[in-house]
């Protein structure tokens, strides 16, 4: 995915010697701080096969529970983009279309890292070399703590320890240290879904997790229908109507269409997904507005 202005930029690295090395070493998880039902209709718009699993209970202060998305294919083996860029694109696209934060964990043959995306704000990322050598800036973890609503003292201290040299901890051990901190915020990954595991194993484990859901792209008509259904039966009630709502929907389409075209032209799945999400939200809002008017629900 092309880097947004001022956004997180992954450290350049060499490509693995062949696809077999990439398959063996690379993997990824997408953690969403939202109920699985909320995540499902947005994640379908990523236009890639995914398995969605519940990943914990609400936090001690009533914070939203977690969900985890596991890729069922290996998109980083196609199109020439490494796993970190693919996952940064997916996390950015999900966050643009949602009100909850998205945390991508990724690893390959020489590095591992995380990227936190929230709305249209700049992505925050941190990386470690395979041997656990820190490659990021500690300030990024301060932003990480703030955006996830973690403890600004205790949790920041524990995350800070992951930015210091430790010959006993490799990159994947560092990611598991991040998960230990997030456990206090309610995250409970299903057994076997751990950073460092091969992508094929993650896919197999996710397929047998109780309550899992298989997600895939089913076309624009189904995407718009799912969006409307989610609103009709969601906890927030019906979408607002009127000129203001129609203007916002039109603006989403106006922004999303160029992003979608750019992503298709550059074969960039990240920007393509972001464009798809914006267009789907805009079209759904326009269709919903028209549907309510046809039912005689016009309120002015």
N, C-alpha and C positions, 0 to 999 in steps of 0.2 A: 504494500500500500504506500502511495506517495505520502511523505511526511507533511502534516499540516503546519502552517507557519507557527513557529514557537513551540511546536509539539515535541513529544518524546521521540528521540531518534535512536534506534538500536545501534549498538556498536558494530561496525563492519566486521565481517568474518569470512573465512574461506568456506567454500562449499565443500561438502563431503565428497570423497573420491568417487563414489558411485551411489546409485539409488538404494542398494542393499545397506550401505552404511547409514544412510538417512533413515530408512525404515527401522533399523535396529535401534538407533539412538534417539530419534525425535518423538515427541509426544506433547500433548497439551490438554488442559482443562479450562473451562470457562465457569467461574463462580458468579452467581447472580444473587444479590441480596433481595430476594422476592420469592413469593409463593410459586410453586411449579405452574399453577394455572395462569398466573400473570406472565410468566416467562414464555409459556408455550406458544401463544399466538404471535408474539414478537419474534421469537427465535426462528419460526418457520420462514420468515422473510429473509433469512440469511442465505436461502437458496442452496443449502447444503444438507446432506443427511446427518442428523444428530440424534443422540439419545439423551433425554432429560430425566434426571433423577432428583428426588428430594435429598437435601443435605443438611438436616438439622432442624431444631425447634426454634421458636421465637426466643430472642435474647432475654436476659433477666429483667431488662427494663421495658419489655414488650416490643422490642425491635423486631422487624420482619425476619422471618426465617430465611434459610438459604436454599438455593437450587444449584445443581451442577449440570453443565452441558458437555457431552463427550462426543467429539467428531467420530463418525463411523467410517470415514475415508481418510486419506492423507493428502489434503490439498496442498501441503508444502512440497509434495513431490511433483506437482504439475504447475507449469507457468513460471518456474524459475524463481519463486519467492521463498525465502527461508521461513521456518515455522514462526519466528518472532514477529515478522511483518504480517503474516497471514492472521495470527491471533490478535495483533494490535488492530488490524482492520476490522475483524469480527467484533471485538470488544467495543471499538468506537461506534460501529454501526448499531449494535444493541443499545448502547447508552444513549445515542441520539434519539432513539424511538421509545425510551422508557424513562420512568421517574426514579429508577433505582440504579445503584452503581454496579459495575461489572468488573470483575478481576480476572485477568487472563494469566494462567501459569503455563510456562512453556520450557522446553529443554531440548537440546540437540547434542551433537557429538563433541562440542567444545564449550558450550555455555548453558546457563539456565537463567530464568528471570521472571519477572512479573510486570504487568501493566494494569493500572487502574484507570478506568474511564467512567466519567459521570457527566451526563448531559453533553453540552457543547464545550465544556471546560477542557483545558489542555490535558492530554493523557499524562499520567505520572508512571515512570518505569524505573526499575532497578535490575541490575544484572550481576551475575557472578561467573567467573571462569570455571571450567570443569573441576578444578582442584579446590574451588571455594574462594578464590581470590576476589575480593570486592571490586566491581568495575563501575559502580554508580556513585552518586552524591547523597550523603546522609540527609540533606535537606528534602530530598524526594520522599523519604520515609516519614518525615514530619507532615508533609501534605497528605500522604497515605493515611496516617492516623487521623488527621482532621476530617477528611472526607468520609471515612468509614465510621466516624463517631467512636473511636476507640479511646481507651484511657490515655490522656496526654502525658502521664508520668510513667506508670508501670508498663504499659504496652510499648510506649516509645523507647523505654530503656531496654526491653527485651529485643525489639527490632533493631535497636542500635548495636546490640552485641553481634548481630548478623553482618554488620558492616566492618567488623574488625578481623584481622588475620587470625585464622584458627586452622592449624595443620590437621586437626582431627575431623574437620567437617568439609565435605565436598559441596558442589553447587546444589545437588539434589537434597542433601541434608539441610542446607540453608532454606530451601523452599518448604521443607517439612517443619522447620522452625517457624516460618511464617504461619503455617496452618495451626501450629500449637497456640500462637497468639490469637488467631481468629476463633479458636475453639471457645474462648471466653466470651465471644460475641455470638455464640450459638452455632457455629459451623461444625458439622459432623459429617465428614465425607464417608460414603459407604465403604465397607471393608474392601480393600484391593484397589481402590481408586486413589493412588498415591503418585506424587511427582516422581519421575524417574522410571516408571513402569513403561514397557513398550506400548505403542499405540494399539497394536492388535490385542494385547491383554486388557487394556483399559476398555476397549470396545466390547470384549467378551464379558468382562465383569459387569459393565453397565447394563448389558442385555438381560441379566438375571437379578438385578436389584429390585426388590419389591416396590411397586408404584412407578416403575420407569415408563416413559413414553417415547415412542419413535416419532421423530419429526422430519418432515421433508417438504420441499417446495411443490405445491400442487397447482400453481398458476395464479394469475392475477384475480380471476373471478373468485376463487376460493379464499384468496388472501383478503380481499375486501369483505367477503361474507364473514370470515372469522373475526375481522376487526369489529364489524357491526354487532355480531353476536356477543363478543366480549363486552362491549359497551352496554348492550341491552340487558345483560345478566350480571354485569359487574357491580362492585360495591359502591362505585361512584355515581351510579345512576346515568340517565341519558346525557349525551353531549349537549352543550349549549347550541342554540340556533340563532338565526338572524344574520344580518350583513357582516357583523364582526367575525362570526364563526366561519362564514363562507370566504371572507377575505383571508383568514388564517389558513384555511384549507387550500385555497389557491396559491398562497405563498409557499406552502409545503411542497406542492406540486412543482412550482416554478423553481424552487431550489433543488428539489430531488431529481428532476429530469436531467439537467446538465450533469449532475453527479453520476447518475446512472449511465448516461452516454459516455462520460469520461471513463468510468470503470470498465465498460464493455470495450471501448476503443483501446484502452491500455491493458486489457485483461487483468485489471486490478480488482480482486474480489472484495477488498475492503471498501473502497469508494463505491463499487457497484452495490454492495449490500446497504451502505448508508443511503444511497439514492433510492433503492428499492423500498426501504423502510419509510422514507419521507413521502414518496409517491403513494405508497399504500395507505398511509395515514391520511393524506390529503384526499385521495379518491374515496376512502371510506367515509370521511366527514361529509363530503359533498353528497355521496349516495345516501347517507343517513339523514341529512337535512331534507333531501328530496322525498325520501320515504315517509318521514314524519309529516311533511306537508301534505302528501297524498292521503295520509290517514286522517287528516283534519286536525293535526296537533299544532297548527300554526299559532304561535304566541306573540307574533309581532316582529 
